[in-house]
């Protein structure tokens, strides 16, 4: 029973890590697979206490932790390493790829005797002159069993990756990391100055926002990279431990820059408000971290890092869906940075091993991101300049069009006056036959309509320029329908289309609030003309009017070919190309429907369109247009709109 109990107790205790044997010509060893760990939550244990804990079997092999990091912690972490030197080399360099250990003490025991004790943390003075990493030199006796204890503390995310190197491998490691860091600092500083100069000369605020982001990334890289001690930065950024002062700035500046560059306040107001709320929380955390009580909240920094990446990608996708082509480059730039940061975070929390390339992955991703982002900013400036040129051209074109309209209206007025004068003289002749009198009346009516259109164009241009306001007066729908019948009945008969109108209720007229000329010519003329245009021979176009409460509802139905679904929702967009040929190959401009909606909105009305496109076997095809206009109580002029 005693033997079984002993076996069971031994099975329940953590297995000891394997012993590292140094042999042959190998000059680089990864120590993590051979480590055991113990967490001193009170940070009060001495090396003698740790020896007793080790003898009690309380150290846990690192591989059983299923991670290579402890995140943000105030605890002191102890590591144990068993080693035997069977190589011909005695002098070795031991250390970590993490530059942010402010405490890294190494104790070496041979049997029951401690033969070495060193502090090789990054705050240890004097620093190693050719490396920013915590590395120390040790003499390892040959053919002896040695036990190492590492005492580790950090104010940043505590991840571990310990190495044992000879001189050549240590030099290679230091050279590689220094080259990467200095290339990163050079690239980042150059692009930062470049964007700052562009902001000074162009005054485009997005450049300043990106300068803020670049500066925050640069400052974090300097502090967390261990260069604060090497370069002797002034207070309050004197060491790696001061990283908590600026650790939230990249997430804050990234979200601010994203909001500005993608113009989320315009294209996605709800997303913009959510981002503002998260930014406010991040700023609050940044202020909290600089207080003596802020460290327990450091664990939330990663949350805001993830939030910033999420909002950046969501904002970019939203902008792309709104047709922003520059957002594609923006997305690729942030994608490179996000991928590298994700790799770095996985190393920090211990999901993957914190190798050299994992440690510097954010630097490489950030360099690529800055190059792509500078391209995106350049493309954005080009877009802004292009829009400015287009706006100037449209303004010039609008001025030219207004000038042309004035000329046309002026030039047509004289012939119309002559026609009306001739009609006046002819109407005074007593010998006119009835048919001649009817034709002269038609000429007079057509001349009055042309004159009304000319006056309407003048009033519309004056209305758009602010020189004139429309007065809404009671307008007879019966007169509008009669005018429509006069203008289009001949055209409908020639095409073989039946054109009719009626009032659904007993009353034979409804007065609505509108401008009579624009109601007839700009609204109903456009709608009825389109209905006849897209209705084939043998079809019908019907106008119906009825009063529903305070509104008059006018319905225009046709049995035409219908409106395709892909352009139905674009009919009122003046920039969309919705022009189609009619059933007799009639042409159009596509500007009629936007004009209809413009005038209806001036009158306080609305329009709704339903259409069934003609297809094989589809009998009930055609378009139904419903217009709502306010009913007039009397014929007194109402306030201007």
C-alpha positions in Angstrom: 0.0 0.0 0.0 2.9 2.4 0.9 4.4 1.8 -2.6 1.1 2.4 -4.3 0.5 5.6 -2.3 4.0 6.8 -3.2 3.4 6.1 -6.9 0.1 7.9 -6.7 1.6 11.0 -5.0 4.4 11.0 -7.5 1.9 10.9 -10.4 -0.1 13.8 -8.9 3.0 16.1 -8.5 4.2 18.0 -11.6 6.9 16.3 -13.6 10.3 17.9 -13.4 11.6 19.6 -16.6 14.4 17.7 -18.4 18.0 18.6 -17.9 19.7 20.6 -20.6 23.0 19.1 -21.7 25.5 21.3 -23.5 27.6 19.3 -25.9 29.4 19.5 -29.3 29.9 22.7 -31.3 26.3 24.0 -30.9 26.4 27.7 -29.8 22.7 28.5 -29.3 20.2 26.8 -27.0 16.5 27.7 -26.4 16.0 27.2 -22.7 12.2 27.4 -22.5 11.5 23.6 -23.0 13.8 22.9 -20.0 12.3 25.4 -17.6 10.0 25.1 -14.6 8.1 28.0 -13.2 6.8 29.2 -9.8 4.7 32.4 -9.3 5.5 34.4 -6.1 2.3 36.4 -5.9 3.4 38.4 -2.8 6.9 39.0 -4.3 8.5 38.4 -0.9 10.4 35.1 -1.3 14.2 35.0 -1.2 16.4 32.6 -3.1 16.7 30.5 0.1 12.9 30.2 0.2 12.8 29.3 -3.5 15.3 26.5 -2.8 13.0 25.0 -0.3 10.0 25.3 -2.6 12.1 23.6 -5.3 13.0 20.8 -3.0 9.3 20.4 -2.2 8.5 19.9 -5.9 6.4 23.0 -6.3 7.8 24.2 -9.6 5.7 23.4 -12.6 7.3 22.6 -16.0 6.7 25.3 -18.5 5.2 22.9 -21.1 2.5 22.0 -18.5 1.5 25.7 -18.3 0.5 25.6 -21.9 1.7 29.2 -22.4 4.9 31.2 -22.5 3.7 34.3 -20.8 1.9 35.6 -17.8 0.4 38.8 -19.2 0.2 41.9 -16.9 1.1 40.7 -13.4 2.5 42.2 -10.3 3.8 38.8 -9.2 7.5 37.8 -9.3 8.0 34.8 -11.5 10.8 32.3 -10.7 12.2 29.9 -13.3 14.3 26.8 -12.6 16.8 25.3 -15.1 18.9 22.1 -14.7 22.0 22.2 -16.8 25.1 20.1 -17.4 28.0 21.5 -19.5 29.7 18.7 -21.5 30.9 21.1 -24.2 34.5 22.3 -24.4 33.3 25.9 -24.0 33.2 27.3 -20.4 32.0 31.0 -21.0 28.4 31.4 -22.0 26.0 34.3 -22.3 22.5 33.8 -20.8 19.6 36.2 -21.2 16.2 36.9 -22.8 14.8 38.5 -25.9 12.5 40.6 -23.7 13.9 44.1 -23.1 11.3 45.1 -20.6 12.3 43.1 -17.5 13.2 45.7 -14.9 14.2 42.8 -12.7 16.1 39.8 -14.0 18.3 38.1 -11.3 20.1 34.9 -12.1 21.4 32.5 -9.3 23.6 29.6 -10.2 23.9 26.7 -7.8 26.3 23.7 -7.8 24.9 21.2 -5.4 24.2 23.1 -2.2 26.6 25.9 -3.0 25.6 29.1 -4.9 28.5 29.9 -7.3 27.1 33.0 -9.1 24.4 35.7 -8.6 23.8 38.5 -11.2 21.2 41.1 -12.0 21.0 41.4 -15.8 17.7 43.3 -16.0 17.4 46.2 -18.4 17.6 48.7 -15.5 20.8 47.3 -14.3 23.7 49.7 -14.5 26.2 49.7 -16.2 24.3 48.3 -19.2 25.9 45.9 -21.7 27.4 48.4 -24.2 26.3 46.5 -27.4 22.9 45.2 -26.6 19.6 46.5 -25.2 18.6 43.0 -24.1 19.1 41.6 -20.6 22.1 39.2 -21.2 24.8 38.3 -18.8 28.1 36.3 -19.1 28.5 33.2 -16.9 31.3 30.6 -16.4 29.8 27.2 -16.5 32.1 24.4 -15.0 32.5 21.4 -17.2 31.1 18.0 -16.3 29.1 19.5 -13.4 25.4 19.5 -12.7 24.2 23.1 -12.3 20.8 24.6 -11.2 19.8 28.1 -12.4 17.1 30.2 -10.8 15.7 33.3 -12.7 13.9 35.9 -10.8 11.7 38.0 -13.2 9.5 41.1 -12.9 8.0 43.4 -15.5 5.5 46.2 -15.6 4.5 45.2 -19.2 3.1 41.9 -20.5 5.4 39.3 -19.0 6.4 36.8 -21.7 9.6 34.7 -21.6 12.0 33.5 -24.2 15.4 32.6 -22.7 18.5 31.8 -24.6 22.0 30.4 -23.9 24.5 31.7 -26.5 28.2 31.7 -27.3 29.9 35.0 -28.2 29.4 34.7 -31.9 25.7 33.8 -31.7 25.2 36.6 -29.2 26.8 39.1 -31.5 24.7 37.8 -34.4 21.5 38.1 -32.4 22.3 41.6 -31.2 23.3 42.8 -34.7 20.1 41.4 -36.2 17.8 43.0 -33.7 19.7 46.3 -33.8 19.5 46.4 -37.6 15.8 45.8 -37.6 15.1 48.4 -34.9 17.2 51.1 -36.4 15.8 50.4 -39.9 12.3 50.8 -38.3 13.2 54.0 -36.4 14.7 55.5 -39.6 11.7 54.6 -41.7 9.2 55.7 -39.1 11.0 59.0 -38.4 11.4 59.8 -42.1 7.7 59.2 -42.9 6.7 61.1 -39.8 8.6 64.1 -40.9 7.3 63.7 -44.4 3.7 63.7 -43.3 4.3 66.6 -40.9 5.7 68.7 -43.8 2.8 67.8 -46.0 0.4 68.9 -43.3 2.2 72.2 -42.9 2.1 72.9 -46.6 -1.3 71.4 -47.6 -3.2 71.9 -44.3 -5.0 68.6 -44.7 -5.9 67.5 -41.1 -5.6 63.7 -41.9 -1.8 64.2 -42.2 -1.7 65.6 -38.7 -3.8 62.8 -37.4 -1.4 60.3 -38.9 1.6 62.1 -37.5 0.0 61.6 -34.1 -0.4 57.9 -34.7 3.2 57.6 -36.1 4.6 59.4 -33.1 2.7 57.2 -30.6 4.0 54.1 -32.4 7.5 55.4 -32.4 7.4 56.3 -28.7 6.1 52.9 -27.7 8.7 51.1 -29.8 11.5 53.2 -28.2 10.3 52.6 -24.6 9.2 48.9 -25.0 12.3 48.2 -27.0 14.6 49.1 -24.2 16.2 52.2 -25.9 15.0 54.6 -23.2 17.9 53.5 -20.9 20.5 53.4 -23.7 19.6 56.8 -25.1 19.1 58.4 -21.8 15.6 59.9 -22.4 14.5 62.6 -20.0 11.8 62.3 -17.3 9.0 61.1 -17.4 10.1 58.6 -20.1 13.4 57.4 -18.6 13.0 53.7 -18.8 11.1 50.7 -20.1 9.0 50.8 -16.9 7.5 54.2 -18.1 5.8 52.6 -21.1 2.5 52.7 -19.3 2.4 56.4 -19.8 2.0 56.0 -23.6 0.9 52.4 -24.0 -2.7 53.4 -24.9 -1.8 56.1 -27.4 -1.5 53.8 -30.5 -5.1 52.5 -30.1 -6.5 56.0 -29.4 -4.7 57.6 -32.4 -5.5 54.8 -34.7 -9.3 55.2 -34.1 -9.0 59.0 -34.3 -7.2 58.7 -37.6 -9.7 56.2 -39.0 -12.7 58.4 -38.2 -11.0 61.3 -39.9 -9.6 59.6 -43.0 -12.7 57.6 -43.8 -15.1 60.4 -43.0 -17.2 58.1 -40.8 -19.3 60.9 -39.4 -20.8 61.3 -42.8 -21.0 57.7 -44.2 -21.6 55.8 -40.9 -22.8 58.1 -38.1 -23.7 55.2 -35.8 -20.3 53.6 -36.1 -18.7 57.0 -35.6 -20.6 57.5 -32.3 -19.6 54.1 -31.0 -16.0 54.8 -31.9 -16.2 58.2 -30.0 -17.5 56.3 -26.9 -14.7 53.7 -27.1 -12.1 56.5 -27.6 -13.4 58.3 -24.6 -13.0 55.1 -22.5 -9.5 54.5 -23.9 -8.5 58.1 -22.9 -9.8 57.5 -19.5 -7.7 54.3 -19.2 -4.7 56.2 -20.4 -5.1 58.8 -17.7 -5.7 56.1 -15.1 -2.5 54.3 -16.0 -0.3 57.3 -15.2 -1.6 57.2 -11.6 -0.1 55.1 -8.8 -3.3 53.0 -8.8 -3.4 52.3 -12.6 -1.4 49.1 -12.9 -4.3 46.6 -12.2 -6.1 48.1 -15.2 -3.2 47.5 -17.6 -4.9 44.2 -18.6 -7.5 46.3 -20.5 -4.9 47.8 -22.8 -5.1 44.7 -25.1 -8.9 45.1 -25.2 -8.6 48.6 -26.7 -5.9 47.4 -29.1 -8.4 44.8 -30.4 -11.2 47.4 -30.5 -9.0 49.7 -32.6 -8.2 47.0 -35.1 -11.9 46.0 -35.2 -13.1 49.5 -35.9 -10.4 50.1 -38.4 -11.5 47.1 -40.5 -15.2 47.8 -40.0 -14.7 51.4 -41.0 -12.6 50.5 -44.0 -15.2 48.0 -45.3 -18.0 50.5 -44.8 -16.1 53.1 -46.7 -15.4 50.6 -49.6 -19.1 49.8 -49.8 -19.8 53.5 -50.2 -17.4 53.6 -53.2 -14.3 54.9 -51.5 -11.5 53.4 -53.6 -8.7 54.9 -51.4 -10.1 52.8 -48.5 -8.9 49.7 -50.2 -5.2 50.8 -49.8 -6.1 51.9 -46.3 -7.4 48.4 -45.5 -4.3 46.7 -46.9 -2.1 49.0 -44.9 -3.9 48.3 -41.6 -4.1 44.6 -42.5 -0.4 44.3 -42.6 -0.1 46.0 -39.3 -2.9 44.1 -37.7 -1.5 40.7 -38.8 1.9 41.6 -37.4 0.4 42.9 -34.1 -1.7 39.7 -33.8 1.4 37.6 -34.1 3.1 39.8 -31.4 0.1 39.5 -29.1 0.0 35.8 -29.4 3.7 35.7 -28.4 3.0 38.1 -25.5 0.2 36.0 -24.0 2.2 32.8 -24.6 0.2 31.1 -27.2 3.2 31.0 -29.5 6.9 31.1 -28.8 8.3 34.6 -28.6 11.1 34.2 -31.2 13.1 37.1 -32.6 10.8 37.5 -35.6 7.7 37.3 -33.4 9.2 40.0 -31.2 9.9 42.4 -34.1 6.9 41.5 -36.2 5.0 44.8 -35.3 8.0 46.8 -36.5 8.0 45.1 -39.9 4.2 45.3 -40.2 4.3 49.0 -39.1 6.9 49.9 -41.8 4.8 48.3 -44.5 1.7 49.9 -43.1 3.3 53.4 -43.1 4.4 53.1 -46.7 0.9 52.0 -47.8 -0.8 54.6 -45.6 1.4 57.4 -47.2 0.2 56.1 -50.6 -3.4 56.2 -49.3 -3.0 59.8 -48.1 -1.5 60.8 -51.5 -4.4 59.2 -53.3 -6.8 61.0 -50.9 -5.2 64.3 -51.7 -5.5 63.5 -55.4 -9.2 62.7 -54.9 -9.8 65.9 -53.1 -8.1 67.9 -55.9 -10.0 66.0 -58.5 -13.3 66.7 -56.7 -12.3 70.4 -56.4 -11.6 70.5 -60.2 -14.9 68.7 -60.9 -16.8 71.2 -58.6 -15.2 74.1 -60.4 -16.1 72.6 -63.8 -19.7 72.0 -62.7 -20.0 75.5 -61.3 -18.6 76.9 -64.6 -20.9 74.6 -66.6 -23.9 75.7 -64.4 -23.0 79.3 -65.0 -22.8 78.7 -68.8 -26.1 76.8 -68.7 -27.8 79.6 -66.8 -26.4 82.1 -69.3 -27.7 79.9 -72.2 -31.2 79.6 -70.6 -31.4 83.4 -70.2 -30.4 83.8 -73.8 -32.9 81.2 -75.0 -35.7 82.6 -72.9 -35.0 86.1 -74.1 -34.7 85.1 -77.8 -37.9 83.0 -77.7 -39.9 85.7 -76.0 -39.9 87.9 -79.1 -41.3 85.3 -81.5 -44.0 84.4 -78.9 -45.0 88.1 -78.6 -45.3 88.2 -82.4 -47.5 85.1 -82.4 -49.8 86.5 -79.7 -50.0 89.8 -81.6 -50.9 88.1 -84.8 -53.6 86.1 -82.9 -55.0 89.3 -81.4 -55.3 90.9 -84.8 -56.7 87.7 -86.4 -59.3 87.3 -83.6 -60.7 90.7 -84.4 -61.5 89.7 -88.0 -65.2 89.0 -88.2 -65.0 86.8 -91.3 -63.1 83.9 -89.5 -64.7 80.5 -90.1 -65.4 78.3 -87.0 -62.6 75.9 -87.9 -60.1 78.7 -88.4 -61.2 80.3 -85.1 -60.6 76.9 -83.4 -57.1 76.6 -85.0 -56.2 80.2 -83.9 -57.4 79.3 -80.4 -55.0 76.3 -80.4 -52.1 78.5 -81.6 -52.9 81.0 -78.8 -53.1 78.2 -76.2 -49.8 76.7 -77.4 -48.1 80.2 -77.3 -49.4 80.8 -73.8 -47.9 77.4 -72.7 -44.6 78.2 -74.2 -44.6 81.6 -72.5 -45.6 80.0 -69.3 -42.6 77.5 -69.6 -40.3 80.4 -70.3 -41.5 82.3 -67.2 -41.3 79.1 -65.2 -37.6 78.6 -66.2 -36.9 82.2 -65.2 -38.6 81.7 -61.9 -36.9 78.4 -61.2 -33.5 79.9 -61.8 -34.4 82.8 -59.6 -35.7 80.4 -56.9 -32.4 78.4 -57.0 -30.3 81.5 -56.8 -32.4 82.8 -53.8 -33.8 85.8 -55.7 -37.3 84.4 -55.8 -39.6 82.3 -53.6 -42.5 80.2 -54.9 -46.0 81.1 -53.6 -48.2 78.1 -53.2 -51.7 78.9 -54.5 -54.8 76.8 -55.0 -54.4 75.0 -58.4 -57.2 73.1 -60.2 -56.4 69.5 -60.9 -59.1 69.6 -63.6 -57.3 72.3 -65.5 -54.1 70.4 -65.1 -55.7 67.2 -66.6 -57.3 69.2 -69.4 -53.9 70.7 -70.3 -52.3 67.3 -70.2 -55.1 66.0 -72.5 -54.5 69.0 -74.9 -50.7 68.4 -75.0 -50.6 64.6 -75.3 -53.9 63.4 -76.8 -52.6 63.7 -80.3 -49.3 62.0 -79.5 -51.2 59.2 -77.7 -53.6 58.7 -80.7 -50.7 58.6 -83.1 -49.0 55.8 -81.1 -52.2 53.9 -80.5 -52.4 54.5 -76.8 -55.6 55.4 -74.9 -55.1 58.5 -72.7 -57.9 59.2 -70.2 -58.4 60.9 -66.8 -61.2 61.0 -64.2 -62.0 62.0 -60.6 -62.9 59.1 -58.4 -65.2 61.1 -56.1 -68.4 62.9 -57.1 -66.7 66.3 -57.2 -65.3 67.1 -60.6 -62.3 69.1 -59.3 -59.8 69.2 -56.5 -57.7 72.3 -55.5 -54.2 71.6 -54.4 -51.4 73.8 -53.1 -48.8 74.3 -55.9 -47.5 76.5 -58.6 -49.8 75.9 -61.6 -47.2 76.2 -64.3 -44.6 73.9 -62.7 -47.3 71.5 -61.6 -48.4 71.1 -65.2 -45.2 71.3 -67.1 -42.4 70.1 -64.7 -44.4 67.3 -63.0 -47.3 65.9 -64.9 -45.9 66.6 -68.4 -42.8 64.5 -67.5 -44.8 61.7 -65.9 -47.4 61.4 -68.6 -44.8 61.8 -71.4 -42.8 58.9 -69.9 -46.0 56.8 -69.5 -46.8 57.2 -73.2 -43.2 56.7 -74.2 -42.9 53.3 -72.6 -46.4 52.0 -73.5 -46.8 50.1 -76.7 -49.7 50.3 -79.2 -53.0 49.1 -77.7 -52.0 50.1 -74.2 -53.5 52.7 -71.9 -52.5 55.6 -69.7 -54.9 56.6 -67.0 -54.9 59.6 -64.6 -57.1 59.4 -61.5 -57.5 61.8 -58.6 -59.3 61.5 -55.2 -59.2 63.4 -51.9 -58.0 61.5 -48.8 -58.2 63.8 -45.8 -55.8 66.8 -46.2 -54.2 65.3 -49.3 -55.1 64.8 -52.9 -53.9 61.5 -54.3 -53.2 61.5 -58.0 -52.5 58.1 -59.6 -50.9 57.6 -63.0 -51.2 54.1 -64.4 -49.9 52.7 -67.6 -49.7 49.2 -69.2 -46.2 49.8 -70.5 -43.1 47.7 -70.4 -42.3 48.7 -66.8 -39.1 49.9 -65.1 -36.1 47.5 -64.6 -35.4 46.8 -60.9 -31.8 47.9 -61.2 -32.7 51.4 -62.1 -36.1 51.8 -60.2 -34.3 53.0 -57.0 -32.1 55.4 -59.1 -34.9 57.3 -60.9 -34.6 60.4 -58.7 -30.8 60.4 -58.6 -29.6 63.2 -61.0 -26.1 61.6 -61.2 -27.4 58.1 -62.2 -27.9 57.2 -65.9 -31.5 56.0 -66.1 -32.3 57.1 -69.7 -33.9 54.4 -71.9 -35.4 54.2 -75.3 -39.2 54.0 -75.6 -41.3 51.3 -77.3 -41.0 53.3 -80.6 -37.3 53.9 -80.0 -38.0 57.4 -78.5 -35.0 59.0 -76.7 -34.8 60.8 -73.4 -32.4 62.6 -71.1 -33.1 61.0 -67.8 -33.4 64.4 -66.1 -37.2 64.5 -65.9 -37.7 62.4 -62.8 -35.2 64.3 -60.6 -37.0 67.5 -61.6 -40.3 66.0 -60.7 -39.2 65.2 -57.2 -37.5 68.6 -56.7 -40.8 70.4 -57.5 -42.9 68.1 -55.5 -40.7 68.6 -52.4 -41.1 72.4 -53.0 -44.8 71.9 -52.8 -44.7 69.7 -49.7 -45.8 66.7 -51.7 -44.4 63.2 -52.2 -44.1 60.5 -54.9 -44.1 56.7 -54.9 -43.5 54.4 -57.8 -44.3 50.7 -58.3 -43.5 48.9 -61.5 -43.7 45.4 -62.9 -41.3 44.8 -65.8 -42.6 43.1 -68.9 -41.4 39.5 -69.1 -42.3 36.3 -71.0 -45.8 35.2 -69.9 -46.3 38.3 -67.6 -49.6 39.9 -68.5 -50.0 42.4 -65.7 -47.0 44.6 -66.4 -46.7 48.4 -66.2 -46.1 51.2 -63.8 -48.1 52.9 -61.1 -47.1 56.3 -59.8 -48.8 57.8 -56.8 -48.5 61.5 -56.0 -49.7 63.2 -52.9 -50.3 67.0 -52.7 -51.8 69.1 -49.9 -55.4 70.2 -50.5 -56.1 73.9 -50.6 -58.9 75.3 -48.4 -59.4 78.4 -50.6 -57.8 80.5 -53.2 -55.9 82.8 -50.8 -52.1 82.9 -51.3 -50.2 80.9 -48.7 -46.8 81.5 -47.1 -43.8 81.0 -49.4 -41.6 77.9 -49.3 
